[in-house]
């Protein structure tokens, strides 16, 4: 019985892995978090090509993301070839800025809608939960729980810059 073509390839390259892209990138060159960012940039370009969006949005996302991919790659290589705190901090700050860009790009893909069914359903759920006893539980300890919730909501916006500052 002769082996199939796939079996021959497996026998010929027993050291092959399931991660072909990472085989070409030296270990430690790209951080795991940066793989997510780089993957998102490519994903957004593909999404722009597949979704029915305006050609101007498609062009903007493609040009912007490929430019960022190129610049980010140069920054990674500089950080690797000339280790300096400035390059490492720049990589951290660029990552933070790209999170904001990711939110913005997803907004560009959102199609306008005239009905407000989704928002109305959220209002209904809020009324159901809060009138169903959650409001009494939240306010049972006086201002403690509402204050914690308000502070937590306010800190969401300061968390990323604070984390970068701590690094």
N, C-alpha and C positions, 0 to 999 in steps of 0.2 A: 504494500500500500504506500503510495507516494505522499509526501507531506504537501499540505496546501501552501499557497503563496504566503499567507499570514504566518504559518508556522515556520517557514523558512526565514522570514524577516525576524521573527522573534529569536530564532536560533542564531542568526547572524549577528544580532545586536542585543545580547542579554543584559547589557548595562543601561539600556534605554529606560527613560522615566516617563511619567505621565505629565510632566511639566516642561514642554519643549521651549517655551519662552524663557523660563528661568535657567535653562541649561546654558544659554548664551550670556547670561548676566552673572558676573562674579558674586559670590556670597557677600552679603552685607553692603553691596553697592546701593541697592534700593531698599528702603525701609518697607515693612509690611503695610504700614498706613499709606505710604506713597503708591503702592500697588493698587490700593483701593481708589486713590485719586486718579491715577493714570488710567485705570479701568473705566472710571466714570467718564473721563474726557472722551474716550473712544466710544463708550455707550451712548453718550449724548449725540455724537456725530451720527451714529447708526440710527438712533431714535429720530433725529431730524430728517434723515433720508426716508424713513418708513412712515412717519406720521404725516397727515395732510396739513402741513403748516405753510405759511407764506414763504415764497422763495427767498425773500430777504432774511427771514429768520434762519432758514436752512443755511444760507451762505454765511451769515454772521456766526452761527454756532460752529460751522466747519472751520472757517478761517481762524476764529478765536481759539478754538480748542487745539488745532494743529500748531498754532503759534505758541500756545502755552506748553504743549507737549515738547516742542523743540527747546524752548527756553528753560523749562524745568529739567530736561535732560542735560543741558549744558550746566545748569546749576549743580546737579548731582555729580557730574563728572568733575567739575571744579572742586567740589567739596571732597571728593575722593582723592584727586590728584594733588591738591594743595590744602591739606587739612588745616582749617582755621575756624575759630569760634564764629566768625562773621558768616561764613558759608553755612554752618550748621544752624545758626539762628535764622538766617534768611530762608532756609528750607522750612523751618518751623512756621515762620510768618507767612510764607507763600501758601503753605498748607491751610492755614487759617483763612486767608483771603479766598482760596479756591472753594472753601465750604460756602462762603457767601455767594460766589459765582454759581455754584451748583444750584442753590436755591433760586437764584435769578433765572438761570437757564430753564429750569423746570417751569417757572412762571411764563417764560416765552412760549413754551409748548402748550400751555393751558389755553383751551379754546373758550371764548366768551359764551356765556349761556344767559338766557333771558329769565328763565324760571329760577326760583330760589328754593327748590324742594329740599336739597341737601341741608341748607342752612336752617330751614324750617324744621326739619327732623331733629337737628341738634338742639334747637330751642325746646322742642317737645320732650326730648330726653332730659334736658336740664330741669325742666319743670317737673317731670315725673320723678326724678331722683331727689331733687331738693324738697319737693312737697311730700315725698314718700318717707321722710324721716332723716335724710342725710343732713339737712340743714340743722335740725335739732341736735344731731350728734356733733356736728362741727362746732356749734355754738355752745355746747354743754359745758365746756371748760372756760367759758368767758372768751377773752380776746386771744388766748394762747394759740389755738389751732388756726383761726383765721389769719393771725399775724404770721405764723409759720408758712401758711400757704402763700400769702402775699410776698413774703421775703423770698421764698423759693422761686416764685414766678419772676421776681425782679432779678435774682441772681442768674437765671438762665442766660441772660444777655451778657453778663460779665464773666461767665465761667470760662469761655475760650481764651479771652485776653489774659485772664488771671492765670490760667494753666500755662500759657506761653511765658508769662512773666516769671512764674515759679521755675520753669525749666531754665 
